[in-house]
Amino acid sequence: MGVESSALWKNRSFLLLWLAQLTANIGDQCYSFALLWYLLQATQSGTALSLLAIPEMTAGLLFYLIGGVLADRYNPRSLMVGADLARISVAVLVGIMTALGVKQFAFFLAAQFLIGVFSSLFHPARTVALKAIVPIEQLSRSNAILDTTFRTVRIAAPMTIGVIAAWVPLSTLFFINAFAYLLSACFLYALGKIPRSGQETVTSRLSAGQYIRDIGYGLKELQTNRLLFVILLFSNMGFLVWQVCWNVGFPFLANEMGQGDSSMLAVLIGFYGIGNLLGSLFMARLQYQRHLLVIIAGWLVQAVGFLLLTQGLALHWLAFLAAAIAGVGGPLIGIPTVTAIQTKAADSNTGKIYALNMLMFTGFSMLSSSMGALWLGTWPVKELFFASGLFLAIMCALGLALERKARQDKHQSFSA
C-alpha cells in the first residue's frame, strides 16, 4: 500500500488535479460562507436560505447529461478549465454586487443556477480525466484522496474564513473564491493533453441529434450492465431519507437538545464531518472489488447512526457519537460509486454514466426535500430518525440479497 501511495503522488498529472481540487474547494468554502452570511443579514429569512439549493439542483437536472456527453466527446482538460473560468466570472460578479450592497434575492438565485450549470460541466470531465491519468488499480485510492481533501477542507476552512471575514469586507471572500478558481484553472491547464485510449477527440460542434444518440448510448449501457445499474441505484436510493434527515432532522434535534441554542447544530454537524473524514481515511487504505457490498455497508453504518440518534434527546453524548457514526458511512457510499463508474463503464460512456448517477442523486434528494416540506417535517424528530434508519436497514437487506445473487450468477457463468 505504501508503494502504491508513493507512486500515486509521483504521478504529475494526479498531483496537478489534486492541487486544482484543493484550491477550488477552499474557494468554494469562502463563497458558501460569504453568501449565506450576506443573505442572512439581507433577508433575515430561513426560508430564503433554504431556497438557495434549488437553482443549483435544477441546473444539475438540466445540464448534467450535457456535461456527460461533452466529457466523453471532448478534451476533459479544456472543459474543466472552461468551467473554472466561467465560475470566476460568477464569483467576481457576486462579489461586486455584495460590495455595492445589492440585496435582490433573484440575482443570487440566478448566480446559483449558473454555478450549478458550470459545475455540471466540470464534474463529469474530472471523472473522465481521473480515469485517464491514473492506473485502474489506483482509482479507488485516488478517489479516496480527493474525497479526503474535500472533507478536510470543509471541516478546517470555515474557522479560518471566519477570522478573515472579521477583518475584511465580506465581498472580499468572493474575490478570494475567484482567485482560487484561477489557480485551479492554471493547475488544470498544466495537465497538458489528457490521453484517451481508443477514443477520438471531437473538435466540431455536436448537433442536437448527436447529443440524443450519445445519451441513448449511456442509457443502453446501464440497461445491459445490470450490476452497474444496481450499484448506482443503491448508492442513491438512501438519499430519499438522508436529505430530509440532514435538512430537517439534524436542525430539529439540535434545537431540542440545546433548547434553542444554535451552537448545538454546529457541534452535531462537526461530529458528522469528523465521521466523514474518518470514513475517507479508511477508504484510502481499503482494497476491494465488490463495490456494491461496500456501498451497502456505508448505508448500514448510516442506519446505525440514525437509529442511535433517536436517543439523542436523552443522552447528548450519544447524539454526538451517533452523528460521527453516520458520517463514517458517507465516503463508503460515494467513493466506491465513482470508482465503479470509472472501472465498469466503457471509456466512451464514463462521463454519461457519471451524469446519470448525478441525476439519480438529484432526483432522490429533491424528492426527499419535498417530502420533508410536505409531511415528514411534522413528525417528532425521534420518529423521523427511526423511520429513516429502518428504511436504510431494509434497503441494505435487499441490496445484500441482490449482491449475493449477482455473485452466484457470476460463479455459475464461470462454472458453465
SULGI-V536376 format. One record per residue. N is the residue number from 1. SS is DSSP state (alpha for helix, beta for strand, coil for the rest). NEAR is the number of other C-alpha atoms within 10 Angstrom. D_CENTER is the distance of its C-alpha to the mean C-alpha in Angstrom with 1 decimal. Layout:
n=N ss=SS near=NEAR d_center=D_CENTER
n=N ss=SS near=NEAR d_center=D_CENTER
This chain:
n=1 ss=coil near=11 d_center=26.2
n=2 ss=alpha near=8 d_center=27.4
n=3 ss=alpha near=7 d_center=28.8
n=4 ss=alpha near=12 d_center=25.5
n=5 ss=alpha near=15 d_center=23.6
n=6 ss=alpha near=10 d_center=26.4
n=7 ss=alpha near=12 d_center=26.4
n=8 ss=alpha near=19 d_center=22.6
n=9 ss=alpha near=14 d_center=23.2
n=10 ss=coil near=11 d_center=26.3
n=11 ss=coil near=12 d_center=24.4
n=12 ss=alpha near=14 d_center=24.7
n=13 ss=alpha near=22 d_center=22.2
n=14 ss=alpha near=19 d_center=19.4
n=15 ss=alpha near=15 d_center=20.6
n=16 ss=alpha near=19 d_center=20.4
n=17 ss=alpha near=23 d_center=16.9
n=18 ss=alpha near=21 d_center=15.9
n=19 ss=alpha near=19 d_center=18.0
n=20 ss=alpha near=22 d_center=16.4
n=21 ss=alpha near=24 d_center=12.9
n=22 ss=alpha near=20 d_center=14.7
n=23 ss=alpha near=20 d_center=16.6
n=24 ss=alpha near=23 d_center=14.0
n=25 ss=alpha near=23 d_center=11.9
n=26 ss=alpha near=21 d_center=15.2
n=27 ss=alpha near=26 d_center=16.0
n=28 ss=alpha near=23 d_center=12.9
n=29 ss=alpha near=21 d_center=14.0
n=30 ss=alpha near=27 d_center=17.5
n=31 ss=alpha near=24 d_center=16.7
n=32 ss=alpha near=15 d_center=14.9
n=33 ss=alpha near=18 d_center=17.8
n=34 ss=alpha near=23 d_center=20.5
n=35 ss=alpha near=22 d_center=19.4
n=36 ss=alpha near=14 d_center=19.2
n=37 ss=alpha near=13 d_center=22.4
n=38 ss=alpha near=17 d_center=24.3
n=39 ss=alpha near=20 d_center=23.6
n=40 ss=alpha near=14 d_center=24.5
n=41 ss=alpha near=11 d_center=27.8
n=42 ss=alpha near=14 d_center=28.4
n=43 ss=alpha near=14 d_center=27.8
n=44 ss=coil near=12 d_center=28.2
n=45 ss=coil near=11 d_center=26.2
n=46 ss=alpha near=10 d_center=23.4
n=47 ss=alpha near=9 d_center=23.3
n=48 ss=alpha near=14 d_center=22.7
n=49 ss=alpha near=16 d_center=19.7
n=50 ss=alpha near=10 d_center=18.2
n=51 ss=coil near=11 d_center=18.7
n=52 ss=alpha near=20 d_center=16.6
n=53 ss=alpha near=14 d_center=13.3
n=54 ss=alpha near=16 d_center=15.4
n=55 ss=alpha near=20 d_center=16.2
n=56 ss=alpha near=24 d_center=12.7
n=57 ss=alpha near=22 d_center=12.0
n=58 ss=alpha near=18 d_center=15.4
n=59 ss=alpha near=19 d_center=14.9
n=60 ss=alpha near=27 d_center=12.0
n=61 ss=alpha near=22 d_center=14.5
n=62 ss=alpha near=15 d_center=17.2
n=63 ss=alpha near=20 d_center=16.0
n=64 ss=alpha near=29 d_center=13.3
n=65 ss=alpha near=28 d_center=16.2
n=66 ss=alpha near=22 d_center=18.2
n=67 ss=alpha near=26 d_center=15.7
n=68 ss=alpha near=30 d_center=15.7
n=69 ss=alpha near=30 d_center=19.5
n=70 ss=alpha near=23 d_center=19.9
n=71 ss=alpha near=31 d_center=17.8
n=72 ss=alpha near=26 d_center=20.2
n=73 ss=alpha near=20 d_center=23.2
n=74 ss=coil near=18 d_center=23.1
n=75 ss=coil near=21 d_center=22.7
n=76 ss=alpha near=30 d_center=19.0
n=77 ss=alpha near=24 d_center=20.1
n=78 ss=alpha near=19 d_center=21.8
n=79 ss=alpha near=22 d_center=18.9
n=80 ss=alpha near=25 d_center=16.6
n=81 ss=alpha near=20 d_center=19.6
n=82 ss=alpha near=17 d_center=20.4
n=83 ss=alpha near=22 d_center=17.1
n=84 ss=alpha near=28 d_center=17.3
n=85 ss=alpha near=18 d_center=20.9
n=86 ss=alpha near=18 d_center=20.2
n=87 ss=alpha near=23 d_center=17.7
n=88 ss=alpha near=23 d_center=20.5
n=89 ss=alpha near=14 d_center=22.8
n=90 ss=alpha near=21 d_center=20.7
n=91 ss=alpha near=25 d_center=20.3
n=92 ss=alpha near=20 d_center=24.1
n=93 ss=alpha near=16 d_center=25.1
n=94 ss=alpha near=21 d_center=23.3
n=95 ss=alpha near=24 d_center=24.9
n=96 ss=alpha near=16 d_center=28.3
n=97 ss=alpha near=16 d_center=28.1
n=98 ss=alpha near=21 d_center=27.3
n=99 ss=alpha near=14 d_center=30.1
n=100 ss=coil near=10 d_center=32.4
n=101 ss=coil near=12 d_center=31.4
n=102 ss=coil near=13 d_center=30.2
n=103 ss=coil near=15 d_center=28.9
n=104 ss=coil near=12 d_center=28.6
n=105 ss=alpha near=14 d_center=25.4
n=106 ss=alpha near=9 d_center=25.2
n=107 ss=alpha near=13 d_center=24.8
n=108 ss=alpha near=19 d_center=21.6
n=109 ss=alpha near=18 d_center=20.3
n=110 ss=alpha near=15 d_center=21.2
n=111 ss=alpha near=19 d_center=19.5
n=112 ss=alpha near=20 d_center=16.2
n=113 ss=alpha near=21 d_center=16.8
n=114 ss=alpha near=18 d_center=17.5
n=115 ss=alpha near=22 d_center=14.5
n=116 ss=alpha near=25 d_center=12.5
n=117 ss=alpha near=26 d_center=15.0
n=118 ss=alpha near=25 d_center=14.8
n=119 ss=alpha near=23 d_center=11.0
n=120 ss=alpha near=26 d_center=11.5
n=121 ss=alpha near=28 d_center=14.1
n=122 ss=alpha near=25 d_center=12.6
n=123 ss=alpha near=23 d_center=9.5
n=124 ss=alpha near=29 d_center=11.9
n=125 ss=alpha near=32 d_center=14.5
n=126 ss=alpha near=20 d_center=12.8
n=127 ss=alpha near=22 d_center=12.2
n=128 ss=alpha near=27 d_center=15.9
n=129 ss=alpha near=25 d_center=17.1
n=130 ss=alpha near=21 d_center=15.9
n=131 ss=alpha near=23 d_center=17.6
n=132 ss=alpha near=19 d_center=20.7
n=133 ss=alpha near=18 d_center=21.1
n=134 ss=coil near=17 d_center=20.5
n=135 ss=coil near=12 d_center=22.9
n=136 ss=alpha near=15 d_center=21.6
n=137 ss=alpha near=11 d_center=22.5
n=138 ss=alpha near=17 d_center=20.4
n=139 ss=alpha near=23 d_center=17.1
n=140 ss=alpha near=26 d_center=15.8
n=141 ss=alpha near=26 d_center=16.9
n=142 ss=alpha near=24 d_center=15.5
n=143 ss=alpha near=24 d_center=11.9
n=144 ss=alpha near=27 d_center=12.6
n=145 ss=alpha near=20 d_center=14.1
n=146 ss=alpha near=20 d_center=11.3
n=147 ss=alpha near=22 d_center=9.0
n=148 ss=alpha near=22 d_center=12.1
n=149 ss=alpha near=19 d_center=12.7
n=150 ss=alpha near=18 d_center=9.5
n=151 ss=alpha near=21 d_center=10.4
n=152 ss=alpha near=19 d_center=14.0
n=153 ss=alpha near=17 d_center=13.8
n=154 ss=alpha near=18 d_center=12.2
n=155 ss=alpha near=18 d_center=15.1
n=156 ss=alpha near=12 d_center=17.9
n=157 ss=alpha near=18 d_center=17.5
n=158 ss=alpha near=16 d_center=18.3
n=159 ss=alpha near=10 d_center=21.6
n=160 ss=alpha near=10 d_center=22.7
n=161 ss=alpha near=17 d_center=21.5
n=162 ss=alpha near=13 d_center=23.6
n=163 ss=alpha near=10 d_center=26.6
n=164 ss=alpha near=15 d_center=26.3
n=165 ss=alpha near=16 d_center=26.0
n=166 ss=coil near=9 d_center=29.3
n=167 ss=coil near=8 d_center=31.1
n=168 ss=coil near=10 d_center=30.0
n=169 ss=coil near=12 d_center=29.6
n=170 ss=coil near=21 d_center=26.2
n=171 ss=alpha near=23 d_center=26.0
n=172 ss=alpha near=20 d_center=26.1
n=173 ss=alpha near=26 d_center=22.5
n=174 ss=alpha near=29 d_center=21.5
n=175 ss=alpha near=22 d_center=23.8
n=176 ss=alpha near=20 d_center=22.2
n=177 ss=alpha near=27 d_center=18.9
n=178 ss=alpha near=28 d_center=20.8
n=179 ss=alpha near=18 d_center=22.4
n=180 ss=alpha near=24 d_center=19.2
n=181 ss=alpha near=29 d_center=18.1
n=182 ss=alpha near=21 d_center=21.6
n=183 ss=alpha near=20 d_center=21.4
n=184 ss=alpha near=27 d_center=18.2
n=185 ss=alpha near=25 d_center=20.2
n=186 ss=alpha near=17 d_center=23.1
n=187 ss=alpha near=21 d_center=21.5
n=188 ss=alpha near=25 d_center=20.0
n=189 ss=alpha near=18 d_center=23.5
n=190 ss=coil near=14 d_center=25.1
n=191 ss=coil near=17 d_center=23.4
n=192 ss=coil near=11 d_center=26.2
n=193 ss=coil near=11 d_center=26.4
n=194 ss=coil near=16 d_center=23.7
n=195 ss=coil near=14 d_center=25.7
n=196 ss=coil near=19 d_center=24.9
n=197 ss=coil near=9 d_center=27.0
n=198 ss=coil near=8 d_center=29.2
n=199 ss=coil near=12 d_center=27.6
n=200 ss=coil near=12 d_center=29.2
n=201 ss=coil near=13 d_center=27.5
n=202 ss=coil near=12 d_center=28.2
n=203 ss=coil near=9 d_center=29.6
n=204 ss=coil near=7 d_center=31.0
n=205 ss=coil near=7 d_center=29.3
n=206 ss=coil near=12 d_center=28.1
n=207 ss=coil near=9 d_center=29.9
n=208 ss=alpha near=9 d_center=28.5
n=209 ss=alpha near=9 d_center=30.0
n=210 ss=alpha near=12 d_center=28.3
n=211 ss=alpha near=16 d_center=24.9
n=212 ss=alpha near=13 d_center=25.8
n=213 ss=alpha near=13 d_center=27.2
n=214 ss=alpha near=22 d_center=24.2
n=215 ss=alpha near=20 d_center=21.9
n=216 ss=alpha near=13 d_center=24.7
n=217 ss=alpha near=17 d_center=24.5
n=218 ss=alpha near=24 d_center=20.9
n=219 ss=alpha near=17 d_center=21.8
n=220 ss=alpha near=12 d_center=24.9
n=221 ss=alpha near=17 d_center=23.2
n=222 ss=alpha near=19 d_center=21.0
n=223 ss=alpha near=12 d_center=24.4
n=224 ss=alpha near=10 d_center=26.2
n=225 ss=coil near=13 d_center=23.6
n=226 ss=alpha near=11 d_center=23.6
n=227 ss=alpha near=18 d_center=21.9
n=228 ss=alpha near=21 d_center=18.8
n=229 ss=alpha near=19 d_center=18.7
n=230 ss=alpha near=16 d_center=19.1
n=231 ss=alpha near=24 d_center=16.3
n=232 ss=alpha near=24 d_center=13.9
n=233 ss=alpha near=17 d_center=15.7
n=234 ss=alpha near=20 d_center=15.6
n=235 ss=alpha near=26 d_center=12.0
n=236 ss=alpha near=25 d_center=11.3
n=237 ss=alpha near=18 d_center=14.7
n=238 ss=coil near=26 d_center=14.1
n=239 ss=alpha near=25 d_center=11.8
n=240 ss=alpha near=23 d_center=15.3
n=241 ss=alpha near=24 d_center=16.3
n=242 ss=alpha near=25 d_center=13.4
n=243 ss=alpha near=20 d_center=12.6
n=244 ss=alpha near=25 d_center=16.4
n=245 ss=alpha near=25 d_center=16.8
n=246 ss=alpha near=14 d_center=14.3
n=247 ss=alpha near=16 d_center=15.8
n=248 ss=alpha near=20 d_center=19.3
n=249 ss=alpha near=25 d_center=20.0
n=250 ss=alpha near=20 d_center=19.0
n=251 ss=alpha near=19 d_center=20.8
n=252 ss=alpha near=19 d_center=23.8
n=253 ss=alpha near=24 d_center=24.1
n=254 ss=alpha near=24 d_center=24.0
n=255 ss=alpha near=16 d_center=26.5
n=256 ss=alpha near=14 d_center=28.9
n=257 ss=alpha near=19 d_center=28.6
n=258 ss=alpha near=15 d_center=29.3
n=259 ss=coil near=10 d_center=31.7
n=260 ss=coil near=12 d_center=30.1
n=261 ss=coil near=12 d_center=29.0
n=262 ss=coil near=13 d_center=25.5
n=263 ss=alpha near=12 d_center=25.2
n=264 ss=alpha near=20 d_center=24.7
n=265 ss=alpha near=19 d_center=21.3
n=266 ss=alpha near=14 d_center=20.3
n=267 ss=alpha near=14 d_center=21.7
n=268 ss=alpha near=22 d_center=19.8
n=269 ss=alpha near=21 d_center=16.4
n=270 ss=alpha near=18 d_center=17.7
n=271 ss=alpha near=22 d_center=18.6
n=272 ss=alpha near=25 d_center=15.3
n=273 ss=alpha near=22 d_center=13.7
n=274 ss=alpha near=20 d_center=16.5
n=275 ss=alpha near=24 d_center=15.8
n=276 ss=alpha near=27 d_center=12.2
n=277 ss=alpha near=25 d_center=14.0
n=278 ss=alpha near=21 d_center=16.7
n=279 ss=alpha near=26 d_center=14.6
n=280 ss=alpha near=31 d_center=13.1
n=281 ss=alpha near=19 d_center=16.7
n=282 ss=alpha near=15 d_center=18.0
n=283 ss=alpha near=23 d_center=15.8
n=284 ss=alpha near=22 d_center=17.0
n=285 ss=alpha near=15 d_center=20.5
n=286 ss=coil near=13 d_center=20.2
n=287 ss=coil near=12 d_center=21.8
n=288 ss=coil near=11 d_center=21.3
n=289 ss=coil near=10 d_center=22.0
n=290 ss=coil near=13 d_center=21.3
n=291 ss=alpha near=22 d_center=17.6
n=292 ss=alpha near=25 d_center=18.1
n=293 ss=alpha near=20 d_center=20.0
n=294 ss=alpha near=23 d_center=17.4
n=295 ss=alpha near=27 d_center=14.8
n=296 ss=alpha near=27 d_center=17.7
n=297 ss=alpha near=18 d_center=18.5
n=298 ss=alpha near=23 d_center=15.0
n=299 ss=alpha near=29 d_center=15.6
n=300 ss=alpha near=22 d_center=19.2
n=301 ss=alpha near=23 d_center=18.4
n=302 ss=alpha near=29 d_center=16.4
n=303 ss=alpha near=30 d_center=19.5
n=304 ss=alpha near=20 d_center=21.8
n=305 ss=alpha near=26 d_center=20.1
n=306 ss=alpha near=29 d_center=20.3
n=307 ss=alpha near=23 d_center=23.9
n=308 ss=alpha near=23 d_center=24.8
n=309 ss=alpha near=30 d_center=23.5
n=310 ss=coil near=22 d_center=26.3
n=311 ss=coil near=17 d_center=28.7
n=312 ss=coil near=23 d_center=27.1
n=313 ss=coil near=17 d_center=29.6
n=314 ss=coil near=11 d_center=32.5
n=315 ss=coil near=13 d_center=31.0
n=316 ss=alpha near=16 d_center=28.7
n=317 ss=alpha near=12 d_center=28.3
n=318 ss=alpha near=17 d_center=27.1
n=319 ss=alpha near=24 d_center=24.4
n=320 ss=alpha near=21 d_center=23.1
n=321 ss=alpha near=19 d_center=23.3
n=322 ss=alpha near=28 d_center=21.6
n=323 ss=alpha near=29 d_center=18.6
n=324 ss=alpha near=25 d_center=18.3
n=325 ss=alpha near=26 d_center=18.9
n=326 ss=alpha near=27 d_center=16.2
n=327 ss=alpha near=27 d_center=13.7
n=328 ss=alpha near=27 d_center=14.8
n=329 ss=alpha near=28 d_center=13.7
n=330 ss=alpha near=22 d_center=9.9
n=331 ss=alpha near=28 d_center=9.9
n=332 ss=alpha near=27 d_center=12.7
n=333 ss=alpha near=26 d_center=10.7
n=334 ss=alpha near=19 d_center=7.6
n=335 ss=alpha near=26 d_center=9.9
n=336 ss=alpha near=27 d_center=12.8
n=337 ss=alpha near=26 d_center=11.1
n=338 ss=alpha near=23 d_center=10.3
n=339 ss=alpha near=22 d_center=13.7
n=340 ss=alpha near=21 d_center=15.4
n=341 ss=alpha near=25 d_center=14.5
n=342 ss=alpha near=24 d_center=15.9
n=343 ss=alpha near=16 d_center=18.9
n=344 ss=alpha near=14 d_center=19.9
n=345 ss=coil near=20 d_center=19.5
n=346 ss=coil near=13 d_center=22.3
n=347 ss=alpha near=18 d_center=21.9
n=348 ss=alpha near=21 d_center=22.8
n=349 ss=alpha near=26 d_center=20.0
n=350 ss=alpha near=26 d_center=17.0
n=351 ss=alpha near=34 d_center=15.4
n=352 ss=alpha near=31 d_center=16.4
n=353 ss=alpha near=31 d_center=15.3
n=354 ss=alpha near=29 d_center=11.7
n=355 ss=alpha near=30 d_center=12.2
n=356 ss=alpha near=22 d_center=13.8
n=357 ss=alpha near=23 d_center=11.0
n=358 ss=alpha near=21 d_center=8.7
n=359 ss=alpha near=20 d_center=12.0
n=360 ss=alpha near=19 d_center=12.4
n=361 ss=alpha near=23 d_center=9.2
n=362 ss=alpha near=20 d_center=10.3
n=363 ss=alpha near=20 d_center=13.8
n=364 ss=alpha near=20 d_center=13.6
n=365 ss=alpha near=22 d_center=11.8
n=366 ss=alpha near=20 d_center=14.5
n=367 ss=alpha near=17 d_center=17.1
n=368 ss=alpha near=22 d_center=16.3
n=369 ss=alpha near=24 d_center=16.5
n=370 ss=alpha near=16 d_center=19.7
n=371 ss=alpha near=16 d_center=21.1
n=372 ss=alpha near=21 d_center=20.5
n=373 ss=alpha near=14 d_center=22.4
n=374 ss=alpha near=10 d_center=25.1
n=375 ss=coil near=9 d_center=26.2
n=376 ss=alpha near=20 d_center=23.9
n=377 ss=alpha near=19 d_center=23.9
n=378 ss=alpha near=11 d_center=27.7
n=379 ss=coil near=13 d_center=27.6
n=380 ss=coil near=12 d_center=28.6
n=381 ss=alpha near=23 d_center=25.6
n=382 ss=alpha near=20 d_center=27.0
n=383 ss=alpha near=14 d_center=27.2
n=384 ss=alpha near=24 d_center=23.6
n=385 ss=alpha near=27 d_center=22.3
n=386 ss=alpha near=19 d_center=25.0
n=387 ss=alpha near=17 d_center=24.3
n=388 ss=alpha near=22 d_center=20.5
n=389 ss=alpha near=28 d_center=21.3
n=390 ss=alpha near=17 d_center=24.0
n=391 ss=alpha near=15 d_center=21.9
n=392 ss=alpha near=26 d_center=19.4
n=393 ss=alpha near=21 d_center=22.5
n=394 ss=alpha near=13 d_center=24.1
n=395 ss=alpha near=18 d_center=21.1
n=396 ss=alpha near=22 d_center=21.1
n=397 ss=alpha near=13 d_center=24.8
n=398 ss=alpha near=13 d_center=24.5
n=399 ss=alpha near=21 d_center=21.9
n=400 ss=alpha near=16 d_center=24.2
n=401 ss=alpha near=10 d_center=27.1
n=402 ss=alpha near=16 d_center=25.4
n=403 ss=alpha near=20 d_center=24.3
n=404 ss=alpha near=12 d_center=27.9
n=405 ss=alpha near=12 d_center=29.4
n=406 ss=alpha near=14 d_center=27.4
n=407 ss=alpha near=12 d_center=28.8
n=408 ss=alpha near=12 d_center=32.2
n=409 ss=alpha near=12 d_center=32.2
n=410 ss=alpha near=12 d_center=31.2
n=411 ss=alpha near=11 d_center=34.0
n=412 ss=alpha near=10 d_center=36.5
n=413 ss=alpha near=9 d_center=35.7
n=414 ss=alpha near=8 d_center=36.4
n=415 ss=alpha near=7 d_center=39.5
n=416 ss=coil near=6 d_center=40.8
